[in-house]
């Protein structure tokens, strides 16, 4: 078997082995590892005279490590003897194995300690020490295994980062007690001797000697948390550690720094901890480091952690001290001195060129400032650590850390994002200093800003913009805790406005072309647009109109919208749009004209397709097309121009300007229509872009007064849209773009009854209804139709009313056909939900007169609702029940009773079908619905509301207010309550109550329960009744 294991391991680890043979070897190895006798075969291999490869040795040790915990004491004894004999053999041969083999054997020895010490073998540590030291000298190989095993033992029983079950924790506690009782003194004494010996003697193997020293230092740091610390605080041992910390061996420095971290972290009372820190004097030792940037990265990282630990431990001991201890001048002054002592190093590490190193001292800075904030109301004198000099120096160092490093060009998004995270932490520190000493912090910030904006290098200017941004956020978040009414009249606020004006007025001297500066400047301007709109904000000696003009000119320069950098260009397009929209600058028409003329070259559309994954032109997913430029960003410019045109005061100039902007788009569409016989994707995309551009340009005109000249322009746009739509009606992206334009025109013209809106919509809807729309287009059209209902009702527009009356029957037929026979990639349930919301919106907009005027269509809709109630989609069921509810409330008496329906007539219909089937359906749903899950409970609530509507036909529903709060996810009101409710008498319909009770009894409900059901239904609110009903259903 042992020979097979040797062969299998060799094959498995041989890179040249045939894959099939390797797979067989791995399967064999896996089988062996799961065998209960695998440890025996492993011992046989170790005890044999075979020369084992490293892979085989590692494999057999791995098996022993895995199976040792489950062995009997007798078998553990065999393993112990075999492993110790194997170790002695290695020591006798003076063989230095590869590191991973030494670690594996040390792991085995540590497991022997864990699982044998309390039962059969309590002397492992002393035996290993005896193998290492003969009384005069140390065996290098044996000492290496000794220190490695001690490190592994700590990992097994003392590492607090490893989660263990209760049994293991109890066992580990006993093992630590054994070490404290039997081995602790000899173990710590051996560490001192090992360090002395290998630091002074000339070893046979220098590399191994270094590893032994490092491993020993690691042991000191590991064990200090749970052994007597005085055994470690030996002057000779400490002397060696200081020597290593200040030496040139980088690994020794790192291990030693880590060990001191653990020593400092030792739990003890504040006074004792301060004594320890005074004894160690690490601040004094580290203060000899003058240039942290010259240190190796890993060494600097370790020393920055140690520096942070020193400071954090002092702050922590102050936090944990009681009032009496803090009142002790000696303790307080000594602790404060320790903090002052390490601050130069803190500043050095904070300023380090690598952020990873700087970040290591952040915890101390945060803890230190937090402690000072807690002492704001304290009567204790903390002037040693809370004084203007220290806070000023700290704040300046923090601010300088906000600056990009010299080797960072600021053009890599990932590094910029990482540095932004560092900056966000640093600004928290600044917030704390502002709270501690507002006046000091403001003076430092202002001084730094003045200095930075005189800089000639982009990093300095960018830092100035960042600090100014921070300054504005500080005001906005009221870090200074000023009364809200005082913020805008405070000195900091005036200073900010002055600084903002200074940057704008001196932009040519201060600002320089760099993406971060450009974007940050425009973001800052946009964030404070209110400076230009609020007449109460004034800066002495500054004409705000001149400042505004300078901002506009900066926006439309190469620094902004004409930048060569795409990120800057596109972002400034958006910010320019936002700035114009929010400020609505009051500027002369000639200035507006000049701005628009300047921007016009950016509106050119030269579509170039880089890649396209669509299969046809008729059905295009724009996400599958990559084109040059960024049309989505370009739309911000189109809307900006539309906004600027609306700001013009001269109506003739306004019309002339909009014509000049639209004319190139009209010509583009005309050319595209002419080339439809030879249509290409770029042409189709150009048409789509042109339509969207038109719709975006006119968007700002929604609030403009409509005069005859503007009406002519809109009419011209409408005709262009209709012609284009009809020409490209088979192409989905053109249909969507045309609908977008039509919605924009509708929103403008719907406010003016004299406009020819109805004819325009009639033509558009006729074309749209003739096309085969995709699901998203159909849903969008239904949403638009809901908008039409709302406008019709609000404006009492008879032309639109007639249009919608004629639209509803064919639309219903088209939708039902589409839902029943969906096209490929259709989403019939989404269409159903949109259709139901449309019908609900019709009633909520007081237009039930449309329904009652079409009895046949109304009957079809009622029957359709009964079908939809049976949907497997709970949302569709809920909406269908809700539609029945609004129909019952609006038309349950057989006529329109809504006083706000301005189009109602004396028309009537027989509500029997609606009422009787709604009762039957409600009873069935009550019997089958589940009130346990959320969706079932929502459906049941709608059924309750339907029943309440039925039993109150002709009467006011007493709890209508609870229904009026409900909104659907798409924003359409789904309440079943219509205004008619307020005009009805109080009470309930006894005939309907009896019909409901009869139906309940016929469905199997006991008579008395049916009576109670109806009684609770008419007397309680919907939710109170629902609670009763859920309880009754169990």
N, C-alpha and C positions, 0 to 999 in steps of 0.2 A: 504493500500500500504506500509506504514511504517513497519508494521509487516512482510510483505513479504520480504522487503529489509533486515530486521534483520535476518530472517531465511536464506535467500539466501547467505548473507555474512558469516554467521556461517557455513553453509554447504560447501561453496567454500574454506574456510580456515581450515577446519577440516581434518586432515591427515587420519582419520579413515573412512571418508565418502566413500560410494560406488562410483566408478568412473563414472558410468552413471548418478547418481544423482548429482555428482559434476559438470559434464558437463552441465546439465540443469541449475544449479545454476549460473554458469559462463555466460551462454547465457542470463539468466534473468538480471544479473548485467550489462552485455554489453548493453542490450536493455534499461535499466534504465538510464545508463550514457548518452545515445544518446537522451533521452527524454528531450524536452525543459523545462519541469516542474520538472526536477530532483532536481534542487536547492531548490525548495519549500519543497519537501519531506525531503531533507537533513536538512533544517532549522527546520522542524517539529520534527525530531529526536533529534536534539540538544536541542530544547526547551522543549522536553517531560521530564517526570519524570523517564523515563526508564534509567536503569544503562547500559550505552553503553560500549561494549568491545572496546579494543584498535583498533581492525580491523575495526569495524563499524565506530568508530570515524574518523579513517584515511580515510575510504572510503567516508564518507559524506563530509569531508573537501576537499578531492580531487575533488569531483563533483563541490563543490562551487568554488574552484580555477579555474576549467576549464570553468565554465559558467559565472563567475562574469564579465569578460571583455565585454560580449555581452548584459548584462542586461541594462534596462532603468535606469535613475537616481532614479526613484521612487522605483524600485526593488532593486537597489543598496543600497538605504537607509534602506530597510527592512533587507538586509543582514548585513549591518553595525551594526544596533541596535542588531540584534540577536547574532552576533559574539561577540560584546562587552559585552553583557549580559552573554553570555557563559563564556567569559574570567573572568568577575567579579565573577561569580559563582565559578570558579576554584580557584580564588584568595581567596575568602571568606573561601572556604573549606581548603585552604592551601595544595591543592593536587599537588603533583609533578608527572606529567605524564611521560611516557617513552619518551626518547629523540626524537624518530621519530614522536611522536604525537605533542610534543612541536614545533618541526621544521615545521610540517604541519600547525599548527595554526599560527605560526609566518609568514609563507608563505601567508596564507589567509589575515592576517593583512597588510602585505606589499602590497598585490594586492589591498586591500581597499584604501591604501594610493595612489597607482599609478592611480587607476581609479575613485577615488572620490575626491581627494584633490582639483583639479582644478574646480570642479563643485559643490559638495554638502557637502563635509566634509573636511575642511582645517586644522582641529585641532587634527588629530590622534596622532601625535608625542607628543604634549603637554598633551593630555589626558592620553596617556600611561605613561608618566612621572609622572603625578599626581597620577595615581594608584600605582606607585612604591614608591613614597616618600611623607610622610605626614608632612614634615617639620622638623622632628627630627630623623627619622629612615627610613630605606628602607625595604619594604616588599620583601622577597626573591623570592617568586613565581612571583610577578608582575615585579620585576626588571629583572628576567630571561627572561620573555616574551618581555620586553622593549628592552633589548640589542639584543636578537635574531631577533626581528622585524627590528631593525635598520640595522643589518647585511643583512637581506633579502632585505630591501629597497635599500641598495647600490647595491646588485646584480642585482636588477631590473632596476635601473636608472643610475648607475655609473660604472659598470664593463666594462672596455674597451675591454675585451677579448670576449664579446658576440656581435655578429654581429646583427644590427637592421636596419629596414627600415627607410626611411627619416622621416616619420610621428612619429614613436616611438622616434627617436633621438630628434626631435623638442619638443615633449611632455616631454621627460626626462630633457631636458635643462630647460624648464619652472619649472619642479618640483624641480630641484636643486636650481633654483633661489628662489623658495618659501622657501626651507630649509635655504638658506643663509640669507634670509630676516627675517623669523619668528622664526626659531628653532636653528640656528647654535650656538648662544651664550649659550643658556640654555642647549643644547645637549652636547657641549664640557665641560661645567661646571659640568654637571651631571656625565660625565665620570670620572672626577677628584674626585668628591665626592664619587662615587660608589667604585672606587679603594681604596680611603682612608677608607671608611666605612668597606668594606668586608676584607680589609687587616689587620684591627686592631680589629674590633668587633668580638665577638664569635658568629658565626651564629648558627641557629637551625639545619641547614643541611650543614655540611662542604663540602660535595661533590657538592651541588648546588652552594655554595658560590664560589668554585673554578671555576665552569663552568661560573658563572657570570663574574668573573674577566677575564677569558680567552676570553669570548665573548666581553667584553668591550675593551680589548686590540685589539681584531680583528677589532672592529669598528673604533678605532683610526687609525689603519693602512689602513683601507678601505677608510675612508672619507678624509684623509689628502690630497689626490690628487686633490680634488675639493672644499675644504673649506679653509678659512683663516688659514694659518699654525701658526700664532702667538697665536691663541687661544689654540693651542696644546702645544706650547713651553712654558709651565708654569713650573716654578721650582719645584713646589710641585708634579705636574703630572709626570714630568721627573724623579723626585726622586723615585717615586713608580716604574716607568719602569726600572730604573737602579737596584733597589732592586730586582725586579723580574728576571732581566737578570743575576744577580750574585747569586741568591738564589739557593735553592736545589729542588724546584718544577720544574720538567722537562717540563711539559706542559706549565707552565708560561714562562719558558725560551724560548721555541720554539715560542710561540705566540708573545712574546716581541721582539725577534730577527726579526721575520717576519714584525712586525709593524715598527721597525726601518729601515728595508729595504725599506718599502714604504715611510717613511719620507725622507730618503736619495734620493729616486727616484723622489721626488717632483721637477717639472720643475721650474727653476729660473735662473737668470743670473749668470755667473761664480763667480763674486765677492760675491754675496749674498749666493751662494751655499757654498763657502768657509767659510763665516761667520757662516752659519748653522752648518757646520761640526766642526768648532772651538767651537761653543756653546755646541754641543752634546758631544764632546770629547769621542767618542765611541772607538777610538783607545786606549786611555788611560785606559778606563774601561776594554776593552777586554785584554789588555796587562797583566792583573793580572792572566789570565789563564795560568798556567805553564805546565800542562800536558794534552794535548788534547786527548791523547789515553785513559785517565781514564774517559772521558765523555761518557755518554750514546750516542749510535749511532745517534739517532734522534736529540739530543741536539747538538752534534758535527756537524751534517749536517746543522742545522739551523745557528750555529755560523760561520761555514765555508762560508756559503752563505752571511752572514752579513759582514764578513771580506772581502770577494771578492767585495761586494757592496761598501764598504768604499773605497777600492783602486780604483775600476773602476770609481766611481764618481769623485775622485780626477783627474784621468787621463782624464776623459771626460771634466771636467771643464777647464783643461789645453788645451785640443784640441779645445774647443769652445772659448777660450780667444783670443782676437786680439793681434797684435804685441805690441801695447802700454801697454796692461795689462801684457803681458808676460815680458816686459822690466821692470816692477815694481818689484824691489827686494823683497819687503815685501810679495806681493802675491805669487811670485814664490817660495820664501824660505819657506813660510808657507805651501804651497801645497806640496812642496818637503818633508818637515818635516812630513806631514801627511802620505806620502807614506813610508818614512823610518820607521815611528812609527809602521806601521802594518806589515812590512816585517818579523819580527820574528814569528808572528802568521801565515803568509803565509807559511813560511818554515815549521812550525809545522804541519799545515794542509796538506801541500804537502807530508810530510813524514808519514802521517797517515796510519795505517795498512789497512784501507779500501779505495779502489780506488774510490768508490762513493763519499767519502768525499773529497779526494784529487782533484777529477775532478771539484769540486765547485770553486776552486781558479784558475783554468786554464784560465778562461776569463780575469781575472785581469793580470795574467802574460803575456798573449798574447797582451792585450791592452797596457800594460806598455812597452813591448819590441817594439811594433809597433810605439809607440810614440817616443821612443828613436831613432829608425831608421829614422823617419821623421825629427828628429832634427840633423841628421849627418852634414848637411851643414849649420845649424843655427849658428849664431854668439853669441847667448845667452849662458850664462854659466849654464850648467846643471850638474855640477860636484857633486852636492849633491846626485843626483839619478843616475848619470852615471859615476861611478868610478870603478877602478879595484877591490876594496875590495867587493863592492856589487855584481858586475857581477860574480866574482869568487865564492862567496858564493852561489849565485843563480844557477850558472852552476853546481856546485858540488851537490847541493840539487836535481836538475833536473836529473843529472846522477844517483844518488842513488835511485831515484824513479823508474828508469828503472830496478831495481833489483826485482826478484821474492820475494814475501813475505815469511816469515819463515813457514807459514802454507800451502804454495802451493808447492806441490811436482813436479809440471810441467808435470803431466801425464794425466791431463784431457784436452782433445782437446778444449772443450768449454771455459774453464777458460783461457787457453793459448791464444785462439783467442781473447777473451775479453781484455786480458792484452796487446795483440799486438796492439789493437786499442788505448789503453792508451799510449803505447810506441810511436806510430806514431804521436800523438799530442805532446808528449814531444820532439821528435826530431825536430819538427818545431821550438820549443823554442830555441833549441841548434843552429839551423841554424841562428836564429836572433842574438844570441850572437856572433857567428862567424863573422857575418857581422859587428857587432858593434866594436869588438876588436879581430881581427883574431889571433894575437900573444898570447893574453891572453887565448883565447879559446883553441888553440892548446896546450899550456903549460898544461892547466888543463886536457885536454883529454889524453895527453901522460902520465902525472903523474898518472891519474886514471888507465890507461891501465897497467902501470908497477905494480901498487899496486894490481889490480885485478888478474893478471896472477901469482901472488905469493900466491893467496888464496888457502886454503885447503878445501873449501866447494863449492859444485857444483854451487850454486847460484852466487857466486862471479866470478867463472870462466866463467859461461854462460854470466854474465853481461859483462865481458871483451870481449868475442867474439861478443856480440851484439854491444858494443861500437866500436870495430874495424870494424865491418860491417858498422856501421854508418859512421865511418871515411872514409871508402872506397867510400861509396855513396856520401859523402860530396865532395870528390875529383872528382868523376865521374860527379856529377851535377854542379861542379865548383861553389860551394856556395861562395867561396872567390872572385869570379869574376876576376880570374887571366887570362891573355892572354892565349888562347888555347895552343899556342906553348910553354908556360912556365910551364904548369902543370906537365909534366913528369920530368922536371928538378927542380922542386920546393922542398923546404925543407920538406913540409908535405908529398909529394910523397915518398921521400927517407925514411922518418920516418916510413911510412906505410910498405914499403918493408922490412925494418929492423925488424919491429914488426912481420910481417908474417913469416919471416925466424926464428925468435926467437921461435915462437910457434911451428913451425915444428921441429926445432932442439932440442927443449926441450919438445917435446910432452909427453914423459913418465912422466915428472915432472908436466907439466901444465894440460894436458888433463886428464879427468876422465870419466868413463863410466856413461853417462846419455844421454837419447835420444836427448834432446835439444842441449847438447854440441856436440854430435857426428854429428847430422845432420847439425848444424850451422857451424861446422868446415869444413865439406866437401862442403857445399854450398859456403863458403868463398873461399876455394881452387878453386872450379870450376869457381867462378865469376872472379878470377884473374889468370886463366890459362895462360894468355899472359905473365905473369912473367917468365914462363918456355920456352916460344917460342920466345920472343923478346930479341935478343942479346944485344940490347942497354940498357936493364934494368940490372944493376949490383948492388950488395950490397958488400961493402968493407969487405973483410975477409970471404966471403961466396962462397963456390963452389956450383953453381946452380945444377950441376949433382948429387951431394950428397944430396942436398935438394929434388930433384926430386925422387931419390931412396927412401928417407924416406917417402915421400908422398905416393908412390906406396906401400910400406910396411905397412903403416898405413891403406891404403884402403883394403888390403887383409889380415887384421888381425881381431881379435874378436871385435875390435873397429869399424870395417867397415862391409865388405861383409859377415863376419861370425858372426855378432852380434846375440845375443839371442832375441833381440827386433825386431819384424817383421817390424815395421815401419822404423827403422834405417836400417835394412838389405836390404829391398827392395829399399829404397831411395838411399842407397850407391851403389847398383847394377847399378842403372841408372846413378848416378853421376860418377862412375868409368868408365862406357861406354863413357860418354860425355868427361871426362878428357882425356881418351886415344884417342878418335876421334879428339879432338881439339888440343892436344899437339903433338900427334904422336911421343912419346918419343924416342930419339935416344939412345938405350940401347943395351948392348951386347946380343948376341943370347942366351947365357946361362942364363942371367937374364930373358929374355922373356920366355924361356923354364920353368924356375922355377916358374914364375908367372902363366903360363898356368897350370902347374901341380898342383899348389896350388888351382886353381879355379875349376879343374875338378870334385871334389866331389860335388860341387854345381850344376852340370849339370845333376845329376842323376834324373830320372823321375820315381817316384813311385805314380802313379795316384790312388787316393782314392776319390770316389764319395760320397759327403756328402748328396746331394739331387739332384733330377732330375725330372723336370716337363714335359719333352718331352714324346710323346706317342710312337714314333718309333725310331729305330736307323737310318733308311734311311734318314729321314729329321729332322735334329737336329738344334735347336737354342741354341747356346752355352751360351746365357744369361740366359737360364732356368736351367743351371747346376751350382751347387756349388761344387767345388772340393778343396782338400787340397792344400796348397802352393799357389803360384802365378806364373803361367806359363808366363803371359804377362810380368812380371818383369824379369823372368828367361831369356827371349829372349835377354835382354840387355847384359847378361853375354855371351850368345852365340855369339852375334855380337862383344863384347869386345874381345873374344878369336880370332874371325876371324880377327879383326884389329891387334891384337898382332902378329898373324902369318904373316900377310903381312909385318910387320915391321922387320921380321927376314931377315938377309942378306944372309945367306947360303941357296941356293936353295934346296939342298938335305935335310937339316934340316927342311926347310919349308914344303916340301912334306911329310916328315916323321911325322911332327907334325899334319898336317891336317888329315893324315890317322889315326893317333892315336885318334884324336878327333871324327872322323866320324865312326870309326869301331864299337864302342858300339851302335851307332844309327842304323847302318846297321844290326847288330845282333838283335836289338829290332824289327826292321821291319820284319826280316826273321822269327823270332818266331811268330810275330803277323799274318803274312800271313799263317803260318802253322796252326794256331788255328782259321782260318776264319770259319770253319764249326761249331764251337761252340763260335761264336762271342759274346762278352759282351761289355757293354758300356765302362768300363775302358780300355779294349784293343783298342777299336775304338778311344778313346781320346788319348791313347798313340801313335797310328799311326799318328794321326793329329799333335800331339806335335812334333813327330820325324821329320815329313816332314817340318814343320815350322822351326824347329831348323836347319835343313840342309840348307834351303833357307836363313836363317838369318846368318849362319856361312859364307856362300860364298858371301854374299852381299858386304863385303869390297873388294873383289877381282875384282870388276868392273873396277878398275883403274890399275890393275896389268897386266904386260906383260904376254902374254899367251905362255908358252913353252910346249914342248911335254909332260913332266911329269905332269904339271898342267892340260894339256888337257886330259890326261888319267884319272886323278882324276875326272874331270868334266864329262867325258864320263861315268865313273863308277857311279857317282851320278845320271846321266840321266837315266841309265838303272834301277837303284834302284827305281827311281821315276816312271818310266813307268810300271815296274812290280807291284809296290804297287798300282798305279793308276788303272791298269787293274783289279787287284784283288779286289779292294774296290770301283769299279766304280759306284756302286749303292748307295753310301753313300755321301751325299752332303758335309760334312765337309772334307772328303778326296779329293773330286774333287777340292774344293776351295784351300786346302793346296797344292795339286799337281800343280795347276795353279800358285800359289804363287812361288813355287820352279822353275817352268818352266820360269816364267818371269825373275827371278834372273839369271838363267843360260843363258837365251837369251841375257840379258844386258851385260853379260861377253863375250859370244862367238860371238855376232854379230859384234864385232870389228875386228874379224879375219876371213876373207873370206875362209881360208883353213879349218876352223872347219866344223864338220859334222852337222851343225845347221839345214839345211833344212830337212835332214832325221829325225832328232830328232823331229822337229816341226811337220812334216808330220804324224809321228806315234801318237804324242800327240793329234793333232787336229782331227785325224781320230777317236781316242778313245772318245774325247770330243763330237764330233758331233754325235756319236752313243748313247750318254747318254741323258736322259731327265733332262735338266738343270733347276734349279730354276731361277726365274727372276733375282736375284742379280748375280747369276753365269753367266747367259747369257749376262747381261750388262757388267760384268767384262771381259768376253771373247771378246766382241765387242771392248772394250777399248784396250785390248791387241792386237787385230787385227789392230786397228788404228796405234798402235806402230809399228807393222810389216810393214805396208805401209810406214811409215816414214823411217824406217831403210832401206827398200828395195830401196827407191828412193835415199837416201843419199849415199848408198854404191854401187849402181848399181849391186845389187846381183841378178844374173839371176836365181839362184836356188830358192831363196825366191820369185822372181817374178812369176816363173812357179807355185810354190806352191799356191800363192795367186790367180793366174788366175784360177786355178782349184778349189779353195775354194769358190770363190764368188758366182757362180750359186747355188750350194747346200745350202750355207749359206743363201742366199736370200730366197730360197724356204722354208727353215726351219723357218726363221724368219717370213715370211708372214703367214705361216700356224699357227705359235704360236700366232701371233698378232690377227689373225682372229678367232682362237679357243683357247683362253687362258685357262690355267690350273687353278685349284683352288688356290687362294691367289696370282695369277699372277698380274702384273702391266703392262698391254699391252701398255699404253701410255708411260711409262718409256722406255720400249723396243723400241717403235717406235722412240722416241727421240734419243736414242743411235744409232739405225740403221741409221737414217738420218745423224747424226754427223759422222758416219763411212763413208758414201758415200761422204759427203762434204770433209772429210779428204783425201779421195782417190784422188779427183781432186786437192786439195790444195798441195798434195805431188807429183803432176806432174805424175800421173799414169792413165790418161784417156785412155791410150793405152790398159789397161786391159778391159775397157768397150767396146771400139770399136772393140776389138778382139772377142767379144761375142755378135753379133748383136741381137740374140734372147733375151738374158738376158737383154741387154740394152733397148730393146723395152719394155720388162716387167717392168723394173725399171721406165722408163718414164711414162708409164700408171699408175704405182703405185703412182708416185708423184702427178699425177692429182687427184687421189683418196684421197691422204693424205691432199691435199690442202683444201678439204672440211671438215676437222676435226673440231670438236667443241672446240678442244684445240688450243688456239691461238699460243702457242709455236710450236706445230706440224705444223700448217699451215705455220708459218713463216719459219721454217726449210725446209719444202717441197718446198716452193717458192724459197728459197735460193739454194736448190739443182738444181732446174730447171735453175736458173741463172748461176750456175757454169757449167752446162751441155751446155747451150747456148754459153757461152764464150769459153768453151774448145772444143766443138764439133759442134758448130752452122754452121760451113762451110761444115760439112760432113766429116771432117777428123781432126786428132790431129794436132793442130798448136802450141802447147807448145814447145818451143825450149829446155826446161829443162826436158822434158819427154825422158829419155834416152833409153826407150824401144819402142818408136813409130816406126810404119811401114807405108807403103803406104795404109793401109787398110782404107776403106771408108764406110759410111752408109748414108742413106737418112734421112736428118734432118727435112723433111716436117712435120711429126707427132709432133715432139718436138716443132717446131717453131709455126705452125698454132694453135695448141692447147694451147700453152703458151700465144699467143696473145689473143685468145678467153677468156682464163681463167683470164688473167690480166684485160681485159676490164670488165668482170663480177665482179671481186673483187673490181675494182675501183668504180663500181656502187653500190656495197653493203657494202663496208668497211666503218667503222666510224673512223674519225680522231680525235674524241673528247676525247676518253679514251686512256690511255697510250698503252695498248696492241693492240688496233685497229690501233693506229698510227704507231707502230712498224711493224705490218703486212703490212700496206700501204707503208711504206718505202721500204720493201723488194719487193713489187710489182713494185714500181717505178724503183728499180734497175734491176728487171727482164725486164721491158720495155726498159730501157736504154741499157741493154745487147742486146736485140733484134734489136733495131734500129741501133746499132753499130756493128752488125755481120760483121766481116772482117775488122773492124776499131778499132782504139784505143778509149777507153772510156775516155773522157776528165777529168772527176772528179774521176778517180779511186783511187786517194789518200785518198778520204774521206771514201772509203769502206774498205781500208786496216787497219783501226784502230779498227775494230770491233772484239770483242772476245766473244765467248760463255761462259756460266757459267762453263763448264767443262774444259775450257782452250784450246779447239780445235778452231783454227782459222775458223771463219765463213764468211770471206770475199769472195765475188764473183770474186775478181780480181785475175787472175793468171798471171804468168810472161809473157805469150804470149802477153798480152796487150801492153807491152813495145816495142814489135817488129812489131806492126801493124802500118799501115799508119793512119794519122789523117783524120777525116771526118765522114760521117755517111752513112748508107745503105739506099738509096732512095727507093729501092723496099720494104724493111721492113717497112720504114716509111709510105709508101702508104698503106701497108697491115694493119698497126695499125690504120691509119686514117679511112680506109674503115670499119674496124670492129667497131670502135667507132660510126661512122655514122649509121651503120646497127643496132647498139644497141639502137639508138634513140637520139644520140647526134647531135645537129645542125652541118651543114657542116663547118661553119666558126669557131665554137668552136672546132671541131675536128682538123681543121687545126692549130688553135692556140695551142691546146694541144700538137700536134707533134712538133711544132716549139719550144715551151718552153722545151719540153722533150729533144731535141737534143742540146739545147743551154745552159740550166742551170745546176748547180750541182744537185745532187740527193736531197739534203735537201732544196735547193731553190725551186726546182720543187715541192717537197712535200708540202711546205708552200703554193705555188700557188694552188696546187690541193685541199688542205684542204679548202682553201678560196672559190674555185669554187664550191666544194661540199656543202658548207654552213654548 
